[in-house]
């Protein structure tokens, strides 16, 4: 089990950029698949992006593909989400998630991740 702490959220105008960070604890964090999810008010939590520890492949929701980039720095035990060309519909609480046993077919599934951060608010104004 790892502890996750997100940072980097805030208020930005449409078209702007933000970079979210997720600091993980524990010596095994570098062996975990890391992901970002988001939850807007009144809506269900949804997958945004993930990066596998095996091979480093990245996966994105269609709604953010080409605008968001997920990356990780294993030495710093940190997961990142670079968000460009932000839209008002990107407004949500963004949550970091991680797990050591995520299989590829489940990488977009909320239930595949045991460890979650508290979230950071991202608000995009029009």
C-alpha positions in Angstrom: 0.0 0.0 0.0 1.2 3.5 -0.8 0.0 7.0 0.2 -0.7 9.5 -2.5 -0.8 13.3 -2.2 -1.9 15.4 -5.1 -1.0 19.1 -5.8 -1.1 21.6 -8.6 -4.7 22.2 -9.0 -6.2 25.7 -9.3 -8.3 28.1 -11.4 -7.3 28.7 -15.0 -8.9 30.2 -18.0 -10.0 28.1 -21.0 -7.1 27.4 -23.2 -4.7 27.5 -20.4 -2.5 24.8 -18.8 -1.9 23.2 -15.5 0.5 20.5 -14.2 -0.7 18.2 -11.5 1.6 16.2 -9.3 1.1 13.1 -7.2 3.7 12.2 -4.7 3.8 8.6 -3.6 5.3 7.1 -0.5 6.9 3.7 0.0 9.8 1.9 -1.7 7.6 -0.1 -4.0 5.8 2.9 -5.6 8.0 2.7 -8.7 6.5 -0.8 -9.4 2.9 0.5 -9.4 0.7 1.4 -12.3 -0.3 5.1 -11.8 -3.5 6.8 -13.0 -5.5 9.9 -12.9 -9.3 10.0 -12.5 -11.6 13.0 -12.2 -15.0 13.6 -10.7 -17.2 16.6 -11.5 -20.1 17.7 -9.3 -23.1 15.4 -9.8 -21.2 13.1 -12.1 -19.5 9.7 -11.7 -15.8 9.4 -11.3 -14.1 8.8 -14.7 -10.8 7.7 -16.0 -8.4 10.3 -17.4 -5.0 8.7 -18.0 -2.7 5.9 -16.8 0.9 4.8 -17.1 2.1 1.3 -16.6 5.2 0.6 -14.6 6.0 -2.3 -17.1 7.2 -0.7 -20.3 5.8 2.8 -19.4 2.9 2.6 -21.9 0.4 5.4 -21.5 -3.4 5.3 -21.9 -5.9 8.2 -22.2 -9.6 8.8 -22.2 -10.7 10.0 -25.7 -11.9 13.3 -24.2 -8.3 14.3 -23.2 -6.2 12.6 -25.8 -3.9 15.1 -27.5 -4.3 17.6 -24.7 -3.1 15.8 -21.6 0.1 13.9 -20.9 0.8 11.5 -18.1 4.3 10.9 -16.9 6.2 9.6 -13.9 9.6 10.2 -12.3 10.4 7.0 -10.5 13.4 8.5 -8.6 11.1 11.2 -7.1 8.2 8.8 -6.7 6.0 11.3 -8.4 3.3 11.0 -11.0 2.4 14.0 -13.2 -0.5 15.1 -15.4 0.3 17.9 -17.8 -3.0 19.5 -19.0 -3.0 21.8 -22.0 -5.8 23.5 -23.9 -8.1 23.2 -20.9 -11.8 23.4 -21.4 -14.6 24.3 -19.0 -15.7 20.7 -19.1 -12.4 19.6 -17.6 -13.5 21.2 -14.3 -13.4 18.5 -11.7 -11.6 17.1 -8.7 -8.6 15.2 -10.0 -7.6 12.1 -8.1 -4.4 10.1 -8.3 -4.6 6.3 -8.0 -2.0 3.5 -8.0 -1.9 -0.2 -7.7 0.7 -3.0 -8.2 -1.6 -5.5 -9.8 -3.4 -3.7 -12.6 -3.8 -5.7 -15.7 -4.0 -4.0 -19.1 -7.6 -4.8 -19.7 -8.6 -3.1 -16.4 -6.4 -0.1 -16.6 -9.4 2.3 -17.1 -11.4 0.7 -14.3 -11.8 2.5 -10.9 -12.0 -0.9 -9.2 -8.5 -1.9 -10.4 -6.9 0.6 -8.0 -6.6 0.2 -4.2 -4.7 3.3 -3.4 -6.1 6.8 -3.9 -5.2 10.4 -3.0 -7.6 13.0 -1.7 -7.8 14.9 -4.9 -7.1 18.4 -6.1 -9.6 20.8 -7.6 -9.2 22.0 -11.2 -11.5 24.8 -12.3 -11.5 26.1 -15.9 -13.4 29.3 -16.5 -14.9 30.2 -19.9 
